[in-house]
Amino acid sequence: MFKRRSLYIILLFTLTFAACKKTDVDDGKDYVTLGTSAHDLLVAAPYSSLTIEIQYMPGYEPDNASVTNLESFLNQYINKPDGIKVVVEPIPASSKSTLSLNDIVSIEKKYRTVFTTNNQIAVHILITDADYDASNIFATSYWNTSFCVFGKTVSDNSGRAGQITRSQLLTVLFEHEFGHLLGLVNQGSPMQTNHQDVANGAHCINKKCLMYYDIETSAISATSPLPSLDANCVADLRANGGK
């Protein structure tokens, strides 16, 4: 779970987040505890393909670049010989200013249409038009194949003068939260070397790693790369069946 802060630059964009706290909710087939599908997401069998369903509320459609960046990120680390498919579709507005975890769960269960079946494993990403009811949260992952991005929060903290772009922020959120679905760190993909920031949950101790709880040391300009997984996180994914 990402907490928001004001995201400003002087010469470079500086991406700043606080703790990303995970919430476990256990409820059925796809709806099981976070991290339990890490191996299945990484390996080629029994699920040879991955379908990602991104559902967004009015005004919060993800840009093409952030979706393409997520696909590229996943292609680096997971083995899906039949490919990765992304479906992006609108859903109705929430009509709320804030949403609880129960609200998010209800929305997903009402509108999600793609599930794990046969040779396909499926992931659902919800982008809302409201803030989380806990303050300063950008995104949260809560099931083995589900996470939510708070679109209004993202928009309020990106894209204006002195702020990082919305595309950059969405890219980091998508990749970080998907990292948790892949079991990082030490929540489904066992550590090969101890690098868990225990004080901040399932996060990496490396301040330059995408899975660091507070990516405040990642300076991003128009041409510099976004934060990436460090060697320890990559080793964990490989040991659990990833590339």
N, C-alpha and C positions, 0 to 999 in steps of 0.2 A: 504494500500500500504506500503510495507516494503522498507526502504532505506538500502543500504548495507554499511558496514564498514568492515575493516579488522577484522577477527574473530580469535583471538589468545588466547593461554593459557599459564600459568606458571606452576601451579600444577593441575588446573582444567580447563576444557573448559569453556569459558565465552561467552555467546550468546548475541550479541549486535546489536540492531536494532534502527533506528530512526523512525519518524512518519510513520504511515500506513494510507495514505489518500485515501478515497474512491471516486470513480468517478461514477456519475449517468448517465446512457444512457437509454433513453426510446424508445423502438422500437418493439412493437408487443407482442406476446403471452408469450413465455419464456423470450423474451428480454424486460423485464420491470424493473422498478427502483429497485435498490439494497435494500433488506430487505423486499420487499412486499410478498415474498413467505416464510417468516420465519415460520409462523403458519402452512402452508401446509407441510413444511419440518419436522416439529416437531410432528404432530398428525398422527393418524392411518387412518383417513378418510378425504377426499375422496381418498387420495393417500396412499395405503397400502404398496407400495414398493418404493424403491429408486434405480435408476440406475445412476451410476457415469461413465461418459465417459472421460477417460484421454487420450488425444492425444498429442504425443510428436514428436519433430523433431529429425532427425538423430543424434545419440550420446548422447541423453538426456533422455533415458528411465528411469522412476522412478524405484528404487529398490523395491523388494518385501516387505521389512520391512516397508518402509514408507507408502506403500499402505495398508498393514495390520494394521499399527498403526492408520491410518485414519479411517478404518472400525471399529476398537475397540473404538476409540473416539466417533464416531457417535452412535454406539450401546449403549453407556452409556446414551445418551441424547435424541434420537429420537425414536418415536414409529412407526415402520414399520413391522407389523406382517408377511408380505410376504417377508421380508428380504431386504438386501442391496446387490446390484450386482455392481461389478466394472469391466469395460471393458477398457483394456489398448491397444492402437494401435498406430502405427506410421503414420505420415503424412510427406509430402515432406518438404525439407529445405526452409527457408524463403529467402535465398540468399541476406540477408541484415545484416548489422552490428548492426543496431538499429531499433526498431519498435515503431511506434506511437500507440495511442489508436485506431485510425481508421484502422491501419494495423491489429491489433489484432482482431477487430470486423470483418473485411473482411475475415481473416483466419478462424475464428470460423464459420462464415456463409457459407464458402465454404466447410468445412470438417465435421462440426458437423452432426452426424447422429441420435443421441438419444435425444428425446424431451418429454416433459410432455404430457401424453395422457392416457385416460381411468383411471386405478387405479395406474399408475406409474408417479412419479415425477422424473425429470431427471436433473442432474447437469453436466456441461461441464467444464473440467479443461484442459487448454492449457499449454504445456511446450515448450518454444521456444528455438531456437539456437542463439538468439540475445539478446542484452541488450534493456532495455526500453530507449526511446529517452529523457526522463527526467533522470537526473543522479542519480546513487546510489539506484536504485529501485530493490528489490528482487521479489515482487509479487504485483498484484492488483486485486481487485474484482470490477466488474463494472456493472453487471446485477444481477437480482434476482436468476439466476441459472448459473452464469458464473464467473470464475476467471482465471487469467493467472499467471504462474510462469516463471520467466526469467531464463531458464536453464543454459545459459552461465554464468550469474551473480552468480548463486548458485555454479557452478563448480569452478569459479574463487576464491570463498571465503570458500571453504570447501575441506576436504579430504587430505590436504597436512600436512606435519609436522608442528605442532603448531596450526592447525586449527581443528574445530569440523568436524565431519564426514558429508558427503553429505546426508546420510540417516537421521541424526539428524536434519539437516537444512531443508530438504524437509518435514519431519514430522511436524516441528513447522510451516512452511509456509502453508502446507495443512490445518492443524487444525485451525490456526489463521484465514486464509481467509474463511474457512467454517464457523467459528464463526460469521463472518460478514453476510454470507448468512442466518444464523439462527437468525439474527436480533440484535446481540450484537455489541456495547452497545448502547441501546436506538435508534436503527435504524430498528425497526420491531418487536422487543421483548421489550415491555415497562419495564422500571426499577421498581423493587419493593422497592428498596432503592436507593437513589441518589449516584451513583458511577461512573458517566461519567466524563472523563477527557476532559472537554469542550475545553480546549486550544488545544487539539490534536485530536479533532473529535470524532469518534465513538470508543472510547477506555476506558479501565478501569483505575481507579486511583491507583489500587493496583499494586505495582511494581513487585509482585511475580505472578501475574495472566497472563495466556496465552494471554489475550486481552489487556495487557498493551502496550502502543505505542512503548516502548523502553525496550525490555526485557533484559536489561544489568545486572540485579541483579541475573539472573538465571545461576548459576554455574553448568555445566554439565560434569561429569566424565563418564567413561565407564560404571559405574554401577548406577549412580544417575538418578532419574526420570527426564523426560522432563517437561517443564512448563505445568501447568494444569489450568483449569478454577477455579476461586475462588468462594466462597459461594454466593456472590452477582450475579455473572454471571449465576451460576447454578439455583438460585432462579428465575431469569428472564426467563430462558428457561422453567422451570417447570410451571410458571404462564402462559406461552403462549402455553402450551400443551405438553411440553417435559416431560421426565421421571424425 
